[in-house]
Amino acid sequence: MTVVVTSKDELIVPMSVRRKAGIKAGDRLQFTVSGSVISIVPKLPYADDVFSPDEAAQIVKARREMRKGKYVPLDELEHGLAHKRPPRRRKTA
């Protein structure tokens, strides 16, 4: 498929191409240029985009502790997570 670059310096990606690539409104795309070849790749979210500042700080702290050889066994982690979850409601008939 061929498109024409407009005088507004904009390049329009046809709907059929976006659909095949899975590009949706609001997606972030990263452009890289190598010679005369342009690659368009979805920009993946960073931890700051996905986690709250408190959660991101906890992840950084956990990674630092793991590098020092400290860790929490899986059963302790699961036990701690289970107690932080709100209790499930039972369905009534």
C-alpha positions, -999 to 999 in steps of 0.1 A, spaced: 0 0 0 13 34 -9 4 68 8 14 103 0 31 126 26 11 158 29 26 193 30 17 195 67 46 170 74 21 144 85 20 108 75 -13 90 77 -13 53 84 -42 37 66 -69 21 88 -63 -14 72 -26 -12 82 -35 0 117 -60 -28 121 -35 -55 109 -8 -41 133 -33 -39 162 -27 -1 166 -56 16 184 -64 52 193 -43 63 222 -15 38 216 21 52 219 44 44 190 82 47 188 98 56 155 134 45 147 153 54 116 181 33 101 193 48 68 162 53 47 141 27 67 116 38 93 105 13 119 73 18 139 71 -2 172 46 1 200 60 19 230 58 -3 261 47 13 293 72 19 320 67 10 357 58 47 363 29 43 338 15 11 354 23 13 391 16 39 418 47 57 432 44 35 464 42 3 444 72 13 422 92 21 453 84 -13 468 96 -30 435 129 -11 436 134 -20 472 126 -57 466 151 -58 436 178 -42 458 172 -68 485 172 -97 460 206 -85 448 219 -87 484 206 -123 486 175 -115 507 142 -128 496 107 -138 508 97 -175 503 67 -179 480 44 -193 507 50 -163 529 43 -140 500 11 -158 492 0 -158 528 7 -120 531 -13 -113 498 -42 -135 509 -46 -114 541 -45 -81 522 -74 -91 498 -109 -82 508 -130 -113 517 -150 -128 488 -187 -125 489 -207 -156 486 -234 -158 460 -268 -161 474 -295 -180 455 
